[in-house]
Amino acid sequence: MQIKPGLTGSADCSVTDQLTAQTMKSGSLEVLATPALVALLEEAACQALEGHLEEDQTTVGISINIRHLAPTPKGMKIKARAELLEVEGRQLHFQVEAEDEKELIGRGHHSRVIVPASSFLQQAQNKK
């Protein structure tokens, strides 16, 4: 299959106790944690690739550069979006952003690389 720029994906969630900065130890407040925002943005990028990878292929994140622009309290819903901007060999470069029910809360760029799932897992297991 061929992966071309323009693919889009989305992911959403509600801010729960498990996703707060206080619980994730990335801060002291009961607002969406930046690590949770990053995970949601990565999920949106993965969704953009759903159905476009060969058997035994997956992608892994290799870089993310975002700005967490505004706080989101518990109970509020968040929607993340990713658009594939560039394909550079096995590297895939996305523009990502997220909004809560009121405003834009995060924006940036994320890169993933296509890898063979089985050999990638074997490489990880070889570390034991």
Residue, then its C-alpha position, 0 to 999 in steps of 0.5 A: m500500500q502507498i501512504k501519501p500526504g493528506l491522510t487524517g485521523s482523530a481521537d477523543c477522550s474525556v478528562t478523567d482522574q487518570l489523565t490529570a497532571q496530578t495523577m500522572k505526576s507531571g504537575s500538581l493540578e487536576v487538569l489534563a496532563t501534557p503526557a495524556l495530551v501527547a498520547l491522544l495526539e499520537e493516537a490520532a496519527c495512528q488512526a490516520l494510518e489505519g488500513h494503510l500499512e502492510e501486514d506486519q507493519t506498524t509505526v512507532g513515534i520518534s519525535i513530538n514537538i507540541r505546545h500545550l496552550a490551555p488547561t482543560p478541567k476534569g470532565m471536559k471532552i477533548k478531540a485530537r486531529a492529525e494530518l500527514l504532511e510529508v512522507e520521507g522514506r519510512q518516516l511520516h511527519f504529521q501536523v497535530e492539534a487538539e481542542d477541548e469543548k471551548e478552545l484549541i489546547g495543543r498544537g505541533h508536529h509529530s513524526r513516526v517511522i514504519v517498522p516491521a512489527s515482529s522484528f521490532l518486538q524481537q529487538a526489544q525482547n533481545k534486551k532482556 
